Amino acid sequence: MESIITPNAVEIIQLALAPIFLIVGIGTLVNVATGRVARVIDRARWFEDLAREQPARIDRRAKHEIRTLNKRMRLANWSINFLIASALVICFDVILLMVNGLISTSLDTAVLVTFMISILFLTGGLIAFFFEVSLATASLKISATKFRQINDSQQLTK
């Protein structure tokens, strides 16, 4: 029985697989980033409810946390946008790889340039994600320190 797919077609598909795995990895990162956005939105809605029900409780610390949530949201959105752009450019790169195998004109330079662009977008997404996580961690440390100070002062009064 004769094979329907030519060796050239198999080679083209094999070349396209590595970028597809990169897209899967990027999809996982987008999933994590959107989960972080959901947590920020939940916390922001909690503050909205608090401001509506008990506006006096929105003090300086609460306003600082709201500003931090706003920064985190922007960074997470930048991360998602860069990651999605990277995945889209990789899709275009896969298309170029396949077209390059089907036509006689060499598109090697275009394939390499689009791959480099996708890696630049991926890098931007990872940098934004890094800053968002760093900001979240820093605000958590501040909250833990304040909690310890409050707890210590309460123990002194006993």
Buried (B, 14 or more C-beta within 10 A) or exposed (E): EEEEEEEEBEEBBEBBEEBEEBBEEBEEBBEBBBEBBEEBEEBBEEBEEBBEEEEEEBEEEEEEBBEBBEBBBBBBBBBBBBBBBBBBBBBBBBEBBBBBBEEEEEBEEBBEBBBEBBBBBBEBBBBBBEBBBEBBEEBEEBEEEEEEEEEEEEEEEE
